[in-house]
Amino acid sequence: MQNLKIVDTHTGKIFVDYEHQLEYLTVGDYGKENNIKADFLGLTKEIYGVKNEEVDLTKKWVATISTQKGCPMACAFCDCPKYGFHGNATREELGLEIRTMLEHFKEYDHTDRFNVHFARMGEPTFNSAVLDFAEYDLKNLVGEYIKAKTVHPVVSTMLPKSNKNLEKFVLDWCRIKNEVYKGEAGLQFSINSTDETQRSEEFNGKSLSLREISELAKKLPKPVGRKYTLNFAVTNDTILDADELDRLFDKNNWIVKITPIHETHAAVNNGFDVGDTYTDYNVYRKFEEPLLAHGWDVIVFVPSKEEDSDRITCGNALISGAK
């Protein structure tokens, strides 16, 4: 396909689809014992750098797809807004992204786990097609190509205050998570900081306030299976107050995930301190330890330098640099 550029990475491929103005990728995973610290899961080793090694798609296969063509959120750490905003991906185009990836890996006919992250470009809660696609299409589509023991879709939202349908979308997704996928699906709120000034700078003033997010969280049904996730993409300068988190969210329903703000062009140009988040666990420990002391379940996810240089991590978009 002339309008489809395929970029090889250390763990998979990135697809830059100029015809449909979309970008999506498929990668393997190094394994949670190598890139995750989560005491509540028995993963207690601190991570000082993640070694690039061969991945096995038959164990875990990750697809990250775009829900929008570009993004209207203009987050300060993300390259997607540089591409502009050209509308939502249709339900058919969401399927096209998955189908294209699977067709380029025909040598595989099975996997233990197929994760689908609605997180490459776009804010998924602006696109109701995500709900119908996940509920009615995704499992059958994957099943046309491979036998997956588990299909696990994840919605990550920056909680845009301009989205009048945000609450409805999130509640509908919780129903899909709890009932359609029997808990084997994820919901992630991107919080990043407990300081409103810091959050406003990172999300360009386009995210709900923490008080408003807390009120929305209280309306969600109790999660079946996995808890909901509060995501904090951190730098050395991040403010994460465990007392404030206790006031805002119920640790019986939520876990905390700590990741680095990735080394995107936007993050570097806007002065985010991302220099040692790949090799120095001290960056994460100062956030993790107070949360553990307060009784929170905490996941610390550390990518490899190769994953960031390959630009497969959140906030990247190769299409943004295309002429």
C-alpha positions, 0 to 999 in steps of 0.5 A, a space after each residue: 500500500 503506497 499510502 501505508 508506511 511501516 516502520 520496524 521497531 525492536 519489538 514490533 512495527 509502527 503503521 503510519 497510514 496517510 490515506 486514513 490519517 491514522 497511526 497504530 502499532 503492534 509490539 511484544 512485551 518484555 514481561 512484567 517481571 522485567 519492566 514492572 514493580 508491583 508489590 501487591 502482585 509479588 513483583 518487588 524488584 526495583 528496576 534500574 533500566 530495562 534490557 532490550 531482548 527478544 519478545 514472544 508474541 504468543 505470550 503477550 501481544 499489544 496493539 495500540 490504535 488511534 481513536 482520532 486523526 490527530 488530537 484536539 487536547 494539545 497536551 504539553 508533553 505529546 507530539 500528536 497535536 502537532 499533526 492537527 485534528 482531522 476528526 474521529 476514526 470511524 468504527 470501520 477504521 478502528 477495525 482496519 487498524 487491528 486488521 492491518 496489524 494482524 495481516 502483517 504477522 500471519 506467521 502467528 496463529 495464537 497468543 495468550 493475551 491480546 491487549 488493545 490500547 486506545 491510546 496512540 492518537 486522540 482522546 477516546 471519550 470523544 469517539 463513541 465508535 470506540 464503545 461499539 467497536 469494543 462491545 460488538 467487533 473486537 473479539 470477533 475480529 481478532 478471532 478471524 486471525 488468531 486464537 487469543 485466550 484473552 482479549 483485553 481492551 483499555 481506554 485511557 482518558 485525559 478527562 476533557 472538560 469540553 466533552 459533554 458526553 464524558 460521564 456517559 462514555 465512561 459509564 458505558 465503558 465500565 459496563 463493557 468492562 464489567 459485563 461484556 469482558 467480565 472484568 478483563 478490560 481496563 479504564 485509566 484516568 490520566 492524572 499526572 499530578 495532584 497539583 492543579 497548577 501543574 496539571 493545567 500546564 501539562 494538559 493545557 487547561 483542558 482537563 477536568 479539575 481533580 475535584 470534578 474527576 473525583 466526583 465522576 469516579 464516585 459514580 462508577 460501579 465497583 470494578 469487576 476483576 481489575 481495579 480502575 487505574 489512576 495514571 501518573 506520568 512523572 518527571 523529577 518535578 512531579 507533585 504526587 501527594 498521597 494525602 490528597 489522593 486519599 481524599 479524592 479516590 477510593 483505594 478499594 476501587 483504584 490502583 496507582 500506575 507510575 510511568 515516566 513522561 516519555 522523551 517526545 519532541 514536545 516533552 523535550 522542547 517544553 522542558 520536561 525533566 525526563 533524563 534519568 527516568 529509564 535507569 534511576 529507580 530513585 525517581 519512582 521510589 519517592 512517589 511509590 513509597 508514600 503511596 504504599 505507606 497509605 495502603 495503595 496498590 501501586 504499579 511502576 512501569 519502566 520502559 526500555 530506552 529502545 522503546 522510547 527511541 523507537 517512539 512506540 511509547 505514549 505521546 509519540 506520533 511519527 505522522 506529526 513529522 510527515 509533510 
